[in-house]
């Protein structure tokens, strides 16, 4: 059954929810709501990765995320930490995080693979070609699916060579990261190609820019929750391990529909 990773951005500048959950108490309350709505994992991030976002000092990032992760883990909630910094991953592990979600797949901080080894946490390896200020310029492919897959495969090989336990690894093709709308749809239409890497697959389509083309011009980001939920259902049918979403309730419903559909077929 496909899991739901609920997004909790403890940032002033994330594109769809920046500034909403900067206060720890508000962040914790929102995470508890997401769990009540059906999230299996809460992904806590303290640095926006939207195109053009400024990078955040790891100390500031830790001030944002550590108290929130500590409180959520103490409530028995499974927490992932969305970070490219090894020091933040270690600080999160110390207060009970279960998963390191690194959108750079270990490329942004050379100390990350050792942090993965030392903490023994699960590790999301996302496809990434460069920091937020350069990533759009790097969105060039001749064969999108093959190139994303082989670049992910190279990251996996590197991590395994350093001794990371394969059972800890999760892959994510990184929708929107050095990928335009066309590239994103190519990835989504070919999810089995990523599943053949042999690791659980995570998909993060939620509220991303490429969904806006399906909606009336000028629609707010929350209007992307319906297309996001449809993607969640289709991704579940394609066998993904988890979907990372802002609006958990609509994706919960979509996954329940997909499951009922499947049960009808198996009956
Ligand atoms: N997207 C964002 C941030 N973190 N992590 C993973 N594993 N996959 C993603 O697609 C992903 C991510 C950017 O979205 P946000 O600003 O809404 O958090």
py3Dmol code that shows the C-alpha trace and the ligand (Angstrom):
import py3Dmol

protein = """\
ATOM      1  CA  UNK A   1       0.000   0.000   0.000  1.00  0.00           C
ATOM      2  CA  UNK A   2       1.319   3.400  -0.979  1.00  0.00           C
ATOM      3  CA  UNK A   3       2.313   5.578   1.966  1.00  0.00           C
ATOM      4  CA  UNK A   4       1.644   9.279   2.363  1.00  0.00           C
ATOM      5  CA  UNK A   5       4.464  11.621   3.308  1.00  0.00           C
ATOM      6  CA  UNK A   6       2.948  14.892   4.524  1.00  0.00           C
ATOM      7  CA  UNK A   7       4.985  18.036   3.861  1.00  0.00           C
ATOM      8  CA  UNK A   8       5.853  20.342   6.735  1.00  0.00           C
ATOM      9  CA  UNK A   9       7.952  23.257   5.514  1.00  0.00           C
ATOM     10  CA  UNK A  10       9.303  25.206   8.494  1.00  0.00           C
ATOM     11  CA  UNK A  11      10.474  27.989   6.198  1.00  0.00           C
ATOM     12  CA  UNK A  12       9.597  31.612   5.440  1.00  0.00           C
ATOM     13  CA  UNK A  13       9.822  31.136   1.660  1.00  0.00           C
ATOM     14  CA  UNK A  14       8.588  27.752   0.355  1.00  0.00           C
ATOM     15  CA  UNK A  15       6.491  28.337  -2.734  1.00  0.00           C
ATOM     16  CA  UNK A  16       3.086  27.147  -1.565  1.00  0.00           C
ATOM     17  CA  UNK A  17       3.218  27.286   2.226  1.00  0.00           C
ATOM     18  CA  UNK A  18       6.181  29.529   3.088  1.00  0.00           C
ATOM     19  CA  UNK A  19       5.833  31.245   6.479  1.00  0.00           C
ATOM     20  CA  UNK A  20       2.749  29.323   7.580  1.00  0.00           C
ATOM     21  CA  UNK A  21       4.512  26.916   9.914  1.00  0.00           C
ATOM     22  CA  UNK A  22       7.587  28.848  11.047  1.00  0.00           C
ATOM     23  CA  UNK A  23       6.506  28.894  14.716  1.00  0.00           C
ATOM     24  CA  UNK A  24       7.257  25.484  16.287  1.00  0.00           C
ATOM     25  CA  UNK A  25       3.834  25.204  17.967  1.00  0.00           C
ATOM     26  CA  UNK A  26       2.010  25.939  14.699  1.00  0.00           C
ATOM     27  CA  UNK A  27       4.276  23.491  12.853  1.00  0.00           C
ATOM     28  CA  UNK A  28       3.672  20.711  15.388  1.00  0.00           C
ATOM     29  CA  UNK A  29      -0.097  21.276  15.390  1.00  0.00           C
ATOM     30  CA  UNK A  30      -0.169  21.186  11.583  1.00  0.00           C
ATOM     31  CA  UNK A  31       1.835  17.937  11.521  1.00  0.00           C
ATOM     32  CA  UNK A  32      -0.576  16.333  13.999  1.00  0.00           C
ATOM     33  CA  UNK A  33      -3.469  17.409  11.737  1.00  0.00           C
ATOM     34  CA  UNK A  34      -1.721  15.809   8.745  1.00  0.00           C
ATOM     35  CA  UNK A  35      -1.325  12.549  10.669  1.00  0.00           C
ATOM     36  CA  UNK A  36      -5.010  12.673  11.666  1.00  0.00           C
ATOM     37  CA  UNK A  37      -5.852  13.091   7.968  1.00  0.00           C
ATOM     38  CA  UNK A  38      -3.856   9.977   7.103  1.00  0.00           C
ATOM     39  CA  UNK A  39      -0.179  10.855   6.709  1.00  0.00           C
ATOM     40  CA  UNK A  40       2.181   7.960   7.483  1.00  0.00           C
ATOM     41  CA  UNK A  41       5.332  10.082   7.558  1.00  0.00           C
ATOM     42  CA  UNK A  42       5.915  13.796   8.196  1.00  0.00           C
ATOM     43  CA  UNK A  43       8.674  15.371   6.112  1.00  0.00           C
ATOM     44  CA  UNK A  44      10.136  18.316   8.013  1.00  0.00           C
ATOM     45  CA  UNK A  45      12.183  20.805   6.011  1.00  0.00           C
ATOM     46  CA  UNK A  46      13.893  24.042   7.024  1.00  0.00           C
ATOM     47  CA  UNK A  47      15.235  25.140   3.657  1.00  0.00           C
ATOM     48  CA  UNK A  48      13.179  26.035   0.600  1.00  0.00           C
ATOM     49  CA  UNK A  49      14.320  24.315  -2.589  1.00  0.00           C
ATOM     50  CA  UNK A  50      12.062  26.223  -4.953  1.00  0.00           C
ATOM     51  CA  UNK A  51      13.764  27.571  -8.089  1.00  0.00           C
ATOM     52  CA  UNK A  52      15.876  30.590  -7.159  1.00  0.00           C
ATOM     53  CA  UNK A  53      15.533  30.144  -3.367  1.00  0.00           C
ATOM     54  CA  UNK A  54      18.458  31.308  -1.245  1.00  0.00           C
ATOM     55  CA  UNK A  55      20.334  28.606   0.595  1.00  0.00           C
ATOM     56  CA  UNK A  56      20.075  28.470   4.364  1.00  0.00           C
ATOM     57  CA  UNK A  57      22.889  28.173   6.862  1.00  0.00           C
ATOM     58  CA  UNK A  58      22.713  24.704   8.474  1.00  0.00           C
ATOM     59  CA  UNK A  59      22.687  26.252  11.963  1.00  0.00           C
ATOM     60  CA  UNK A  60      19.583  28.285  11.101  1.00  0.00           C
ATOM     61  CA  UNK A  61      18.059  25.254   9.399  1.00  0.00           C
ATOM     62  CA  UNK A  62      18.590  23.176  12.558  1.00  0.00           C
ATOM     63  CA  UNK A  63      17.074  25.899  14.747  1.00  0.00           C
ATOM     64  CA  UNK A  64      13.948  25.616  12.615  1.00  0.00           C
ATOM     65  CA  UNK A  65      13.599  21.839  12.335  1.00  0.00           C
ATOM     66  CA  UNK A  66      15.134  20.213  15.427  1.00  0.00           C
ATOM     67  CA  UNK A  67      12.506  21.292  18.012  1.00  0.00           C
ATOM     68  CA  UNK A  68       9.716  20.254  15.643  1.00  0.00           C
ATOM     69  CA  UNK A  69      11.263  16.861  14.856  1.00  0.00           C
ATOM     70  CA  UNK A  70      11.897  16.215  18.554  1.00  0.00           C
ATOM     71  CA  UNK A  71       8.263  16.934  19.433  1.00  0.00           C
ATOM     72  CA  UNK A  72       6.839  14.846  16.584  1.00  0.00           C
ATOM     73  CA  UNK A  73       9.122  11.866  17.199  1.00  0.00           C
ATOM     74  CA  UNK A  74       8.196  11.988  20.904  1.00  0.00           C
ATOM     75  CA  UNK A  75       4.552  11.594  19.839  1.00  0.00           C
ATOM     76  CA  UNK A  76       5.486   8.426  17.951  1.00  0.00           C
ATOM     77  CA  UNK A  77       5.209  10.050  14.514  1.00  0.00           C
ATOM     78  CA  UNK A  78       7.561   8.776  11.794  1.00  0.00           C
ATOM     79  CA  UNK A  79       9.603  11.793  10.724  1.00  0.00           C
ATOM     80  CA  UNK A  80      11.810  12.412   7.737  1.00  0.00           C
ATOM     81  CA  UNK A  81      14.121  15.400   7.571  1.00  0.00           C
ATOM     82  CA  UNK A  82      14.256  17.225   4.247  1.00  0.00           C
ATOM     83  CA  UNK A  83      17.848  18.442   4.147  1.00  0.00           C
ATOM     84  CA  UNK A  84      20.941  18.559   1.968  1.00  0.00           C
ATOM     85  CA  UNK A  85      23.213  19.147   4.982  1.00  0.00           C
ATOM     86  CA  UNK A  86      24.941  16.283   6.780  1.00  0.00           C
ATOM     87  CA  UNK A  87      25.041  18.210  10.062  1.00  0.00           C
ATOM     88  CA  UNK A  88      21.276  18.746   9.940  1.00  0.00           C
ATOM     89  CA  UNK A  89      20.705  15.083   9.117  1.00  0.00           C
ATOM     90  CA  UNK A  90      22.783  14.117  12.167  1.00  0.00           C
ATOM     91  CA  UNK A  91      20.982  16.611  14.425  1.00  0.00           C
ATOM     92  CA  UNK A  92      17.632  15.252  13.210  1.00  0.00           C
ATOM     93  CA  UNK A  93      18.733  11.678  13.845  1.00  0.00           C
ATOM     94  CA  UNK A  94      19.724  12.633  17.398  1.00  0.00           C
ATOM     95  CA  UNK A  95      16.159  13.775  18.153  1.00  0.00           C
ATOM     96  CA  UNK A  96      14.371  10.817  16.571  1.00  0.00           C
ATOM     97  CA  UNK A  97      14.072  11.280  12.794  1.00  0.00           C
ATOM     98  CA  UNK A  98      13.705   7.982  10.913  1.00  0.00           C
ATOM     99  CA  UNK A  99      14.471   9.070   7.342  1.00  0.00           C
ATOM    100  CA  UNK A 100      16.890  11.514   5.705  1.00  0.00           C
ATOM    101  CA  UNK A 101      15.284  13.049   2.610  1.00  0.00           C
ATOM    102  CA  UNK A 102      18.110  14.592   0.602  1.00  0.00           C
ATOM    103  CA  UNK A 103      16.960  16.297  -2.608  1.00  0.00           C
ATOM    104  CA  UNK A 104      20.582  16.313  -3.809  1.00  0.00           C
ATOM    105  CA  UNK A 105      21.058  12.570  -3.362  1.00  0.00           C
ATOM    106  CA  UNK A 106      24.326  13.238  -1.531  1.00  0.00           C
ATOM    107  CA  UNK A 107      25.773  15.623  -4.119  1.00  0.00           C
ATOM    108  CA  UNK A 108      25.337  18.902  -2.219  1.00  0.00           C
ATOM    109  CA  UNK A 109      27.328  17.927   0.889  1.00  0.00           C
ATOM    110  CA  UNK A 110      30.152  15.433   0.566  1.00  0.00           C
ATOM    111  CA  UNK A 111      29.772  14.568   4.262  1.00  0.00           C
ATOM    112  CA  UNK A 112      26.226  13.250   3.707  1.00  0.00           C
ATOM    113  CA  UNK A 113      27.037   9.608   2.800  1.00  0.00           C
ATOM    114  CA  UNK A 114      29.013   9.229   6.041  1.00  0.00           C
ATOM    115  CA  UNK A 115      26.109  10.730   7.996  1.00  0.00           C
ATOM    116  CA  UNK A 116      23.791   8.180   6.373  1.00  0.00           C
ATOM    117  CA  UNK A 117      26.178   5.396   7.376  1.00  0.00           C
ATOM    118  CA  UNK A 118      26.687   6.631  10.937  1.00  0.00           C
ATOM    119  CA  UNK A 119      23.027   7.303  11.694  1.00  0.00           C
ATOM    120  CA  UNK A 120      21.784   4.113  10.022  1.00  0.00           C
ATOM    121  CA  UNK A 121      18.623   5.943   8.936  1.00  0.00           C
ATOM    122  CA  UNK A 122      16.683   5.332   5.734  1.00  0.00           C
ATOM    123  CA  UNK A 123      17.863   7.642   2.963  1.00  0.00           C
ATOM    124  CA  UNK A 124      15.902   9.175   0.097  1.00  0.00           C
ATOM    125  CA  UNK A 125      18.184   9.603  -2.921  1.00  0.00           C
ATOM    126  CA  UNK A 126      16.583  12.183  -5.195  1.00  0.00           C
ATOM    127  CA  UNK A 127      17.661  12.995  -8.754  1.00  0.00           C
ATOM    128  CA  UNK A 128      19.345  16.399  -8.718  1.00  0.00           C
ATOM    129  CA  UNK A 129      21.650  18.293 -11.025  1.00  0.00           C
ATOM    130  CA  UNK A 130      22.345  21.509  -9.148  1.00  0.00           C
ATOM    131  CA  UNK A 131      21.270  24.075  -6.577  1.00  0.00           C
ATOM    132  CA  UNK A 132      18.004  26.027  -6.886  1.00  0.00           C
ATOM    133  CA  UNK A 133      19.668  28.981  -8.628  1.00  0.00           C
ATOM    134  CA  UNK A 134      21.003  26.822 -11.489  1.00  0.00           C
ATOM    135  CA  UNK A 135      18.614  23.883 -11.725  1.00  0.00           C
ATOM    136  CA  UNK A 136      16.280  25.251 -14.404  1.00  0.00           C
ATOM    137  CA  UNK A 137      19.241  25.851 -16.747  1.00  0.00           C
ATOM    138  CA  UNK A 138      20.252  22.203 -16.301  1.00  0.00           C
ATOM    139  CA  UNK A 139      16.906  20.853 -17.559  1.00  0.00           C
ATOM    140  CA  UNK A 140      18.227  19.440 -20.835  1.00  0.00           C
ATOM    141  CA  UNK A 141      17.837  15.806 -21.864  1.00  0.00           C
ATOM    142  CA  UNK A 142      17.898  13.774 -25.044  1.00  0.00           C
ATOM    143  CA  UNK A 143      16.284  10.776 -23.313  1.00  0.00           C
ATOM    144  CA  UNK A 144      14.781  12.054 -20.067  1.00  0.00           C
ATOM    145  CA  UNK A 145      13.837   8.753 -18.458  1.00  0.00           C
ATOM    146  CA  UNK A 146      17.069   6.973 -19.359  1.00  0.00           C
ATOM    147  CA  UNK A 147      19.248   9.867 -18.172  1.00  0.00           C
ATOM    148  CA  UNK A 148      17.421  10.433 -14.893  1.00  0.00           C
ATOM    149  CA  UNK A 149      17.506   6.712 -14.245  1.00  0.00           C
ATOM    150  CA  UNK A 150      21.206   6.343 -14.984  1.00  0.00           C
ATOM    151  CA  UNK A 151      22.149   9.407 -12.926  1.00  0.00           C
ATOM    152  CA  UNK A 152      20.146   7.991 -10.013  1.00  0.00           C
ATOM    153  CA  UNK A 153      21.799   4.643 -10.529  1.00  0.00           C
ATOM    154  CA  UNK A 154      25.250   6.283 -10.312  1.00  0.00           C
ATOM    155  CA  UNK A 155      24.300   7.879  -6.987  1.00  0.00           C
ATOM    156  CA  UNK A 156      23.087   4.509  -5.673  1.00  0.00           C
ATOM    157  CA  UNK A 157      26.319   2.813  -6.740  1.00  0.00           C
ATOM    158  CA  UNK A 158      28.356   5.502  -4.998  1.00  0.00           C
ATOM    159  CA  UNK A 159      26.389   5.069  -1.756  1.00  0.00           C
ATOM    160  CA  UNK A 160      26.669   1.278  -1.869  1.00  0.00           C
ATOM    161  CA  UNK A 161      30.426   1.567  -2.512  1.00  0.00           C
ATOM    162  CA  UNK A 162      30.700   3.632   0.656  1.00  0.00           C
ATOM    163  CA  UNK A 163      28.999   0.874   2.619  1.00  0.00           C
ATOM    164  CA  UNK A 164      25.416   2.100   2.853  1.00  0.00           C
ATOM    165  CA  UNK A 165      22.980  -0.773   3.451  1.00  0.00           C
ATOM    166  CA  UNK A 166      20.812  -1.170   0.315  1.00  0.00           C
ATOM    167  CA  UNK A 167      17.757  -1.886   2.456  1.00  0.00           C
ATOM    168  CA  UNK A 168      17.945   1.735   3.713  1.00  0.00           C
ATOM    169  CA  UNK A 169      17.688   3.345   0.279  1.00  0.00           C
ATOM    170  CA  UNK A 170      14.668   4.960  -1.397  1.00  0.00           C
ATOM    171  CA  UNK A 171      14.784   6.642  -4.822  1.00  0.00           C
ATOM    172  CA  UNK A 172      12.961   9.709  -6.122  1.00  0.00           C
ATOM    173  CA  UNK A 173      13.175  11.004  -9.713  1.00  0.00           C
ATOM    174  CA  UNK A 174      12.849  14.586  -8.429  1.00  0.00           C
ATOM    175  CA  UNK A 175       9.924  16.172 -10.304  1.00  0.00           C
ATOM    176  CA  UNK A 176      10.638  19.838 -11.043  1.00  0.00           C
ATOM    177  CA  UNK A 177      14.310  19.617 -10.138  1.00  0.00           C
ATOM    178  CA  UNK A 178      16.147  20.358 -13.413  1.00  0.00           C
ATOM    179  CA  UNK A 179      12.989  19.191 -15.176  1.00  0.00           C
ATOM    180  CA  UNK A 180      10.380  21.176 -17.062  1.00  0.00           C
ATOM    181  CA  UNK A 181       6.722  20.166 -17.384  1.00  0.00           C
ATOM    182  CA  UNK A 182       7.398  17.911 -20.364  1.00  0.00           C
ATOM    183  CA  UNK A 183      10.211  16.127 -18.504  1.00  0.00           C
ATOM    184  CA  UNK A 184       7.995  15.687 -15.417  1.00  0.00           C
ATOM    185  CA  UNK A 185       5.241  14.010 -17.452  1.00  0.00           C
ATOM    186  CA  UNK A 186       7.784  11.760 -19.150  1.00  0.00           C
ATOM    187  CA  UNK A 187       8.977  10.653 -15.701  1.00  0.00           C
ATOM    188  CA  UNK A 188       5.430  10.102 -14.415  1.00  0.00           C
ATOM    189  CA  UNK A 189       4.438   8.181 -17.515  1.00  0.00           C
ATOM    190  CA  UNK A 190       7.390   5.847 -17.051  1.00  0.00           C
ATOM    191  CA  UNK A 191       7.466   5.115 -13.319  1.00  0.00           C
ATOM    192  CA  UNK A 192       8.126   1.385 -13.849  1.00  0.00           C
ATOM    193  CA  UNK A 193      11.533   2.347 -15.300  1.00  0.00           C
ATOM    194  CA  UNK A 194      12.454   3.750 -11.885  1.00  0.00           C
ATOM    195  CA  UNK A 195      10.984   0.805 -10.016  1.00  0.00           C
ATOM    196  CA  UNK A 196      13.337  -1.495 -11.931  1.00  0.00           C
ATOM    197  CA  UNK A 197      16.214   0.151 -10.051  1.00  0.00           C
ATOM    198  CA  UNK A 198      15.105  -2.191  -7.278  1.00  0.00           C
ATOM    199  CA  UNK A 199      14.363   0.331  -4.506  1.00  0.00           C
ATOM    200  CA  UNK A 200      11.163   1.835  -3.112  1.00  0.00           C
ATOM    201  CA  UNK A 201      10.133   4.876  -5.194  1.00  0.00           C
ATOM    202  CA  UNK A 202       8.978   8.194  -3.733  1.00  0.00           C
ATOM    203  CA  UNK A 203       7.168  10.784  -5.891  1.00  0.00           C
ATOM    204  CA  UNK A 204       6.801  14.483  -5.047  1.00  0.00           C
ATOM    205  CA  UNK A 205       4.394  16.152  -7.488  1.00  0.00           C
ATOM    206  CA  UNK A 206       2.467  18.149  -4.923  1.00  0.00           C
ATOM    207  CA  UNK A 207       1.469  21.674  -5.983  1.00  0.00           C
ATOM    208  CA  UNK A 208       4.381  21.873  -8.394  1.00  0.00           C
ATOM    209  CA  UNK A 209       4.477  24.484 -11.133  1.00  0.00           C
ATOM    210  CA  UNK A 210       3.908  22.005 -13.990  1.00  0.00           C
ATOM    211  CA  UNK A 211       0.363  21.379 -12.701  1.00  0.00           C
ATOM    212  CA  UNK A 212      -0.619  25.006 -13.289  1.00  0.00           C
ATOM    213  CA  UNK A 213      -0.972  24.402 -17.047  1.00  0.00           C
ATOM    214  CA  UNK A 214      -3.989  22.191 -16.250  1.00  0.00           C
ATOM    215  CA  UNK A 215      -5.754  24.984 -14.342  1.00  0.00           C
ATOM    216  CA  UNK A 216      -7.175  28.411 -15.235  1.00  0.00           C
ATOM    217  CA  UNK A 217      -4.446  31.046 -15.450  1.00  0.00           C
ATOM    218  CA  UNK A 218      -3.618  32.689 -12.130  1.00  0.00           C
ATOM    219  CA  UNK A 219      -5.071  29.867 -10.006  1.00  0.00           C
ATOM    220  CA  UNK A 220      -3.575  29.730  -6.493  1.00  0.00           C
ATOM    221  CA  UNK A 221      -1.209  26.888  -5.557  1.00  0.00           C
ATOM    222  CA  UNK A 222      -3.879  25.173  -3.403  1.00  0.00           C
ATOM    223  CA  UNK A 223      -5.915  24.575  -6.581  1.00  0.00           C
ATOM    224  CA  UNK A 224      -3.149  22.148  -7.551  1.00  0.00           C
ATOM    225  CA  UNK A 225      -4.258  19.768  -4.772  1.00  0.00           C
ATOM    226  CA  UNK A 226      -6.876  18.087  -7.006  1.00  0.00           C
ATOM    227  CA  UNK A 227      -4.434  17.270  -9.830  1.00  0.00           C
ATOM    228  CA  UNK A 228      -1.921  16.243  -7.153  1.00  0.00           C
ATOM    229  CA  UNK A 229      -4.435  13.759  -5.716  1.00  0.00           C
ATOM    230  CA  UNK A 230      -5.071  12.286  -9.158  1.00  0.00           C
ATOM    231  CA  UNK A 231      -1.317  11.824  -9.600  1.00  0.00           C
ATOM    232  CA  UNK A 232      -1.208  10.132  -6.176  1.00  0.00           C
ATOM    233  CA  UNK A 233      -3.810   7.576  -7.317  1.00  0.00           C
ATOM    234  CA  UNK A 234      -2.073   6.932 -10.637  1.00  0.00           C
ATOM    235  CA  UNK A 235       1.325   6.684  -8.929  1.00  0.00           C
ATOM    236  CA  UNK A 236      -0.132   4.184  -6.463  1.00  0.00           C
ATOM    237  CA  UNK A 237      -1.414   2.094  -9.355  1.00  0.00           C
ATOM    238  CA  UNK A 238       2.082   2.233 -10.830  1.00  0.00           C
ATOM    239  CA  UNK A 239       3.357   0.746  -7.561  1.00  0.00           C
ATOM    240  CA  UNK A 240       5.187   3.632  -5.885  1.00  0.00           C
ATOM    241  CA  UNK A 241       6.176   3.285  -2.247  1.00  0.00           C
ATOM    242  CA  UNK A 242       5.067   6.768  -1.164  1.00  0.00           C
ATOM    243  CA  UNK A 243       3.821  10.149  -2.362  1.00  0.00           C
ATOM    244  CA  UNK A 244       4.982  13.410  -0.798  1.00  0.00           C
ATOM    245  CA  UNK A 245       2.072  15.869  -0.567  1.00  0.00           C
ATOM    246  CA  UNK A 246       0.966  19.088   1.121  1.00  0.00           C
ATOM    247  CA  UNK A 247      -2.758  18.292   1.260  1.00  0.00           C
ATOM    248  CA  UNK A 248      -2.985  14.881   2.880  1.00  0.00           C
ATOM    249  CA  UNK A 249      -6.791  14.595   2.992  1.00  0.00           C
ATOM    250  CA  UNK A 250      -7.281  14.723  -0.794  1.00  0.00           C
ATOM    251  CA  UNK A 251      -4.462  12.256  -1.424  1.00  0.00           C
ATOM    252  CA  UNK A 252      -5.796   9.930   1.309  1.00  0.00           C
ATOM    253  CA  UNK A 253      -9.140   9.878  -0.519  1.00  0.00           C
ATOM    254  CA  UNK A 254      -7.462   9.322  -3.887  1.00  0.00           C
ATOM    255  CA  UNK A 255      -5.422   6.409  -2.541  1.00  0.00           C
ATOM    256  CA  UNK A 256      -8.538   4.898  -0.952  1.00  0.00           C
ATOM    257  CA  UNK A 257     -10.276   5.075  -4.338  1.00  0.00           C
ATOM    258  CA  UNK A 258      -7.289   3.424  -6.020  1.00  0.00           C
ATOM    259  CA  UNK A 259      -7.307   0.677  -3.405  1.00  0.00           C
ATOM    260  CA  UNK A 260     -11.063   0.045  -3.767  1.00  0.00           C
ATOM    261  CA  UNK A 261     -10.594  -0.084  -7.546  1.00  0.00           C
ATOM    262  CA  UNK A 262      -7.820  -2.630  -7.164  1.00  0.00           C
ATOM    263  CA  UNK A 263      -9.864  -4.677  -4.675  1.00  0.00           C
ATOM    264  CA  UNK A 264     -12.725  -4.744  -7.185  1.00  0.00           C
ATOM    265  CA  UNK A 265     -10.381  -6.123  -9.802  1.00  0.00           C
ATOM    266  CA  UNK A 266      -8.969  -8.767  -7.437  1.00  0.00           C
ATOM    267  CA  UNK A 267     -12.434  -9.867  -6.204  1.00  0.00           C
TER     268      UNK A 267
END
"""
ligand_1 = """\
18
LIG
N 10.209 18.431 -3.604
C 10.423 19.498 -2.819
C 11.119 19.359 -1.594
N 11.551 18.157 -1.178
N 11.798 15.855 -1.532
C 11.608 14.778 -2.290
N 12.071 13.580 -1.890
N 10.955 14.842 -3.492
C 10.469 16.014 -3.981
O 9.903 16.017 -5.097
C 10.660 17.192 -3.195
C 11.345 17.064 -1.956
C 9.954 20.842 -3.243
O 8.629 21.081 -2.867
P 8.185 21.945 -1.544
O 8.808 23.299 -1.682
O 6.727 21.976 -1.632
O 8.637 21.246 -0.314
"""
view = py3Dmol.view(width=600, height=400)
view.addModel(protein, "pdb")
view.setStyle({"model": 0}, {"cartoon": {"style": "trace"}})
view.addModel(ligand_1, "xyz")
view.setStyle({"model": 1}, {"stick": {}})
view.zoomTo()
view.show()
